[in-house]
Amino acid sequence: MSKAPAVDYALKIIEFLARSNGEVGISDICNGLNINKNATSRVLDALMEQKWIYLSNVGQKKYRLTMKPFFVISKSIEKNNVVKISRPYLEQIHSVLGDSVYLGIKKDDKVLYELHFDSVKDVRINGCVGGEYPLHCSAPGKVLLSYGERSEIEKYFSSPITKRTEKTIATADAFFKEAEKIRENGYAIDDEEFAKGIVCISCPLFDSNGQTVAAVGISSLALYDDIDSLINEKYPMIKEAAYNISLSLGYKEEA
C-alpha cells in the first residue's frame, strides 16, 4: 500500500470495473479486492462525483464505468501505433470522398472507434472517437467478428441479439455464411443492417502475425450511395489503404 491508500483503492476499483463484463455491486468490489465496505463506499461516491462511474441499477446499487476513462486515455491515443499509421491514409480518403471514414477495434462485444472523420456532405452521419457499435450489424464489427475464432461467433450469438432492421443478421448459422463470404471477399458491408438509410463498407487490418487488429471503412447514406457504388467506386480506396497500413504494421502477404 502506498502513502495514499485512497488513490490505491480508486485505481484498483477502476481496474476492477474495467475488467468486469457487467454491473458490479459494492459487495463484489469488497470481496474481489479485499477492501472494507466503508472505504469502498467513499471511493465510489468520489468517483461518481467526478463522473468516472455511474449507477446503472439504482435499486440494487450496481455500478459501471462511464466513458470518461476512455476520453482521458484517448488524449494520448496518438501514441497507439495503429492509429498513428492509419491517420494519414484515412485523412486522404476523407479529403477525396468527403464521406465518414473510421478506424475501429474490437472491445468486448462492440466496435470502438479510435479514429473518425465526419462526412462533409449536406446530410451526414454522426460518429465520434469513443463511439461503440454492435459487432453483428456494423461493417467493421462484421469484419472483426468474421476474422476471429468460430467459438467467438458462437459465444456472441448465444446472447440475445437485437435485430435493428429487417436486414440484420440475428443467428449464428446465418452469420457463419456471412463470415465465409467476408473472408473470401476481404471486406464486409452493412446494407442498412445497423440502421435504415446507412450503408457501409469495411476492410481488416493485419499485424505482423497475420492477426486482425482493427478495421477501417467508409460510411455513407442511401441518399448518396448504394452497396454497388460503395464496392465499385469506393472500396478500391479503402482496400489499398488497409493493405498499406497492414504492411506498415509488419504484415507479410502470403505468396
N, C-alpha and C positions, 0 to 999 in steps of 0.2 A: 504493500500500500504506500502511495506517495504521501507528500506533505499536504496534499489537497484531496482528501478522500471523497468529497462531494463530486469533484471533477472526475475522479476514477469511476465512481458509481454512474455518473451521467454517460460517460463514454461506453461503459460496459452495457448499460441499458439500451443505448442507441444501437450498438452492435447486435445485441440480443434481438431487438425488434427487427433489424435488417435481415437477420438470419431466419426469422420466423415466417412461415408461409401464410399465416392468418392473423386473426385478432389475438392479442395477448393480455392477460389479466395480471393484477398485482401478485397474486399467489404464484403464477407461472414464473414471473421475474424473480421473486424472492427465492423460490425453490431452485430455479435454474442458475442463479448467480450467487446464492448464499448471502443475500443482503437482507437485513431485517426490514420489516414492513414499514416502520416509521420513516427510515431513511429512503426507502423506495418511493413512498408516497410523496415526500418532499421533493425528490428529484423529478418525479413525474409531473408534479404541479409546476415546477420551474420550466421544464421542457414544453409543457402545454402553453405556458405564458409566453414563451419565446417562439411558439408556432413550429416546434420541431416534431411534435406529436399531436394527435387529436383523439378524442373519444369516438371510436367507430360504433360502439354499442354502449349507449349511456346507461341503460338499465343494468347491464352486467359489468359495467366499468371495464370495457375492453379497449385496448389502445392499438393504434397503428402509427407508423411514421407518416409525416406529411412529405411534400416534395422539397421542402426546404433543404434537407441534407444534400439532395442531388444538385440543387441550384448553387449551393455553396461550393460543392466539389467541382461543378461544371465550370467555375471560373478558371480552373487550371486544366480544363479538358484539352486545351491545345497541346498539352504535353503527350496526349494519347496519340500513339503512332498512326493508328488507322485514321483518326480524324485529321491529323496534320497532313498526311499524304493525300487523303481524299479531297480535301477542301478545294485546291486549285482546279481539279478535274470537274468537280460539281459546279463550281463557280462559272467555269467555261460553258458548260451545258446550259446553265441558268441564263447566262448572258445572251446565248444564241436563241434559246426557245422561249424564255420568259415564263416557263411552267414552274410548278412546285417541284423542287429537286431535294432529295434527302439521303441521309445515311442512317441506317437503323441497326441495332444489335438486339440479340435475344436477351431478355431479362425476365427470368422465371417463365410465366406463360403469356408474356406480352412482347411486342416490339417496342423498343425505346429509341426515340430519335436523338442522335448525338449531333447531327447537322441537319438543318432545314433552311432552304431558301424559298421564300414565299413567291407565289405567282405574281406577276406584274400586270396581269390581264384585268380587264374591267370587272369581270365576275371571277372570283378567285376562291381557292380552297384555303382554309385556315389550318395552320400547323405550327409547331414550335419545338425547339430543343427541349427535351424532357417529356414530350408527348408520348403516350403509350397507347398501343393499338393491338387488337386481337391477332393471334397467330393464324387462325383458320380462314380468315376472310379479308386479310390485307395482303397485297402483293409481297412486301418484304417479309411478312410473317409466314406466308406460304413457302417462300424460299428457305427461310431459316428452319422451319419445321421439316420440310421435304429433304433437306440435306443432312438431317440428323438421323439418329437411330430409329428403327421401326418401333422399338419399345417406347420412345418419346411420343410418337404419334398415338400409340395405343393408350398411353397414360393421359395424354391431353384430352382425348375424346372419351375417356372414362368418366369425366366430369360433365355436368350439364352444359350443353353448347347453345349459345344464343344464335338463333337464325335471324340475322339482321335484315335480310331481304329474301325474296323468293329464290334468289340465285346462290345464297350462302350454302357452302358445303357443311353439313352438320353431322356426318357419320364417319367413322374411321375407314370403313370399306371404300366409301366414295373418295376420301382423301388419299388413300393409298394409290388409287388410279390417277388422281391428280398429281401426286408427288412423282410418280413414274414419268408422267408427261413433262413435268417441270425439270427433272434431271436430264431427260432426253433433249429438251429444247434449250436448256441453260438459262431459262428465265421463268418468272411467274407473272400472271396477270390477275388483276382484280377488275372483273367486268361487272361493276355495280353490285358487288357482293358485300362490301362493307356498308355502302350507302347508295341509294339511288342517285344517279347523276354523276357519280365519281368513277373514273376509270384510272388504272394504274398499271405500270409495268416495272419489274424489279429484277436485278441480277445479283448473284452471290459474289462475295469477296473471299479469296482463299489465302491462307498464310503459307509459310514455308513447309508446313507439314501436310498441306493439302486440305486442311480443315476449314470449314466455312466459318468465318469470324464476324461477318456483317453482311448487309445487303444495301445496295444503292438503287435508286429508282426515280421515276418521274410520275407525278400525279397530274391528272387533268380532269376537265369536266366534259360530260357528254355533249355539252353545248359546243365544244371546240373539237373534240376527238371521239373516235370510237376505237375499239380494240385493233382493227385493221390499220388505222393510221398510226397508232402507237407502235405496233410491231414493224410496219413497213417504213415509217418515216423517222421515228424517234428512238426505237430500240437500238439501231446501229451505234448511236452516240453513247448510250448508257452501257452497251456491251463493250465498246472499246475502252471506255473509262474504267469499267470494272476489271477488265483484263490488265490494263496498265497499272492500276492500283495494286492488284494481286501480285504482279511481277515485282513491284516496289516493296511488297511485304515479304518477298522471298519465295513466292510461288514458282515452281518449275513445272511447266506443262509437260505432260507425258508424251512421249514420242508416238 
